[in-house]
């Protein structure tokens, strides 16, 4: 993962945890946006 011109070694499982938690956090907002699109 590049950072300030350097590569930082991030274990894949730790990165996956971040991605999954971000996805979970965004889910309510995504559902709200989809409902607004469906209603339009």
C-alpha positions, 0 to 999 in steps of 0.5 A: 500500500503506497503512502508518502512515496513508500510502500507500507506492508499491511497484512491482507487479513488486517486490510480485509477487516478494514474493508469489511468494517467500512462496508458495514458502516456504509450499508445504511447510507447506501440503502438510503440512497438506493431507496431515494433513487427507486422513489424518483 
